[in-house]
Amino acid sequence: MTVTVTDPVTAHVAELERVLRGPGRVRRSMIREVRDGLHDAVAAYRDGGLDHERAARRAVRDFGPIREIAPQFQAELAARQGRWTAVLIMVVFPGMVLGWDLVWRSSAGAHVEPTPLLTLVLARVQDASAMLVAAAAVALLAASFHRTAPPRLVTSLVGMVACAGAVVCGSTGVVMNLFKAPSAAEMAAANQYTVPAAVVSGLVFTVVIWSAVRTLRVARAI
C-alpha cells in the first residue's frame, strides 16, 4: 500500500487558501506570496543543515497557526472588497441619474401626458438617494485607507449602503413606471433609448446587489 505524505508547506498554504474569502486576484496574490515566503524559509533551513521535512515543519511553525494569521489576511481582503464596491457605487449611481436624465431630455419633444405629482416626488427621491449613496461611498472609501478604521465595520457599511441604494432607487423606478404606465409606454415607443436604458439599469442594479452581498459576506469572514 502506498502512503501519500503531504508536504507541510503545501498543507498549510492550502488550509489558508480554504479559509480566506475576498477578491480572487488579491487572494491569489496573497497565497502566492505566502507560498514563496515559506519556500524561501525552507531553503534557508535546509542550507543550515536540516532535511526537507524538518525544514518545512520549522518554516510552517515560524509562520504561525492559521487561526492566528488568517484574520490579518482576511482584514486586508475585506478592505479591498469594500473599496471595489465603494468605487462601483460612487460611479454607478450618479451615472444612472445622468443617463436617465439624458433619456428624459431626448424624449422632451414627444407627446406624453403631464407627469403626475407622485412621479415627480419619486424622481426627486431617487435622484437624492443616488447622490447620497455616492457621497457615502466616497466617505467610506476614504475611511478604508485610515489605519484606525475597523475593516469589518467599513466594509459592512459599504455593503449595506450599496444594498440600500439599489433597493431604494430600483423600487422607486419600478413604482414610477407602474404609476404612469401609459406615459411610460408612450415614451418607450417614441424614444429608442428608453428600453435599452431600462435593460441596462436592471443589469447594473443586479451587479450592485451581487457586489453588496459579496461584500457583506467577506466582511463577516473576518
Secondary structure, 3 states (H helix, E strand, C coil): CCCCCCCHHHHHHHHHHHHCCCCHHHHHHHHHHHHHHHHHHHHHHHHCCCCHHHHHHHHHHHHCCHHHHHHHHHHHHHHHHHHHHHHHHHHHHHHHHHHHHHHHHHCCCCCCCCCCHHHHHHHHHHHHHHHHHHHHHHHHHHHHCCCCCCHHHHHHHHHHHHHHHHHHHHHHHHHHHHHCHHHHHHHHHHCCCHHHHHHHHHHHHHHHHHHHHHHHHHHHCC
